[in-house]
């Protein structure tokens, strides 16, 4: 579970102060009555060797809580961040011993409320909190984020939240990330947090107009919003932001049907068209080794939706916006005037064999993606990829051998059957 909530009954006495101390491992967002606390603060808490020293942050919530009376709702969203076992276990330089020190995300919080009459009320995270798997499905510092907006629940951290058909269960009590026997400790995070937004730029932009000296790409002075210097279409919409930097992309005003999938791919380089015999100017991923660098969102179909990765960042210059690319490409292939329909059968077979070879070439990368997705052993995922390539090779051999049949009929007619796919389909097979 990565979404936690509880409801607290406040005393009727006036609140003098309210301070929260929280450590969410690897990353967290704190909500009070549906309001994200300190929304410009991201990727918190800072990365440390968690067994030796885990950081926590403090928040003055006096004004926030004083605006409510009677009951308040508190919510926490958790992300894996650097506390991710997978990134230690399946990378090319896998260090499975280190992976044993990491695991599911966890939170430790204490909210101290001081009243003017001298009494104190403390709220702590424990098994009385309720948890569920929210719309935030997956995150990795290296591999990106997956979010399913169909699971979004409005104001889930509010005291008056009621949704009978949403599954909330009591939170599990997990061990501390700190190894106290070896001298480990919790420490207050005193360094400046990572922040986003126009006021978070660590570049002095006042008094300047246009591009800053030495900046070759997009302007940083236009309200802190980076605008692409160019865009074109290669396997999706590609935006060129002019120079490499670290960050992520936020999509707003999304208006599409329910279950539409949007993928954002990030890259530092592009292929040079015609170089090395490659007539392709798409994004270049070979320098990324086994890192996917991809953010995925599944839309709820409510219109005007927003997607922003919460617990990851990327180094990139180019951004590829891909909306259901595979399904749309398959649908286009079945149209009467499509290039695929016009290809000779032997040419179709050659393309399929090329696809199979690409699967074999990138087997390590693809197997790691499958392991991240379903938890299989890496060796089993490699077997799946090899099996898929063999299956494609098999059907590539049928492209110029699968023919129709003549059917006996009256002497004045001629009947002929033609075998071809009817369209795009999907299936779910329970294992």
Protein Blocks (a to p, Z undefined) as FASTA:
>chain_A
ZZdcddddddfbdcfbdcddddddfbdcddeehiaghklbghiacdddfkloccdddddf
klmmmmpghiacddddddfklmcfklmmmmmklcfklmmmgccdddddddddddfkopac
dddddfkbccdddfblbdcfklopaddfklpcehklbfklccfkbccddddddddfbdfk
nopacdddfbdcddedjklpccdfehiahjaehiabdcfklgoiacdfbdcdehiacdde
hiacddddddehiacdehiacdddddfbdcdehiahiacfbdcfklnomanopaddddeh
lopiacddfkbccddfbdcddehklmmmmmmmmpmklmklmpcfklmmmmmmmmmmmmmm
mmmmmmmmmmmmnopafklmmmmmmmmmmmmmmmmmmmmmcccddddddfkbccdddddd
fbdcdddddZZ
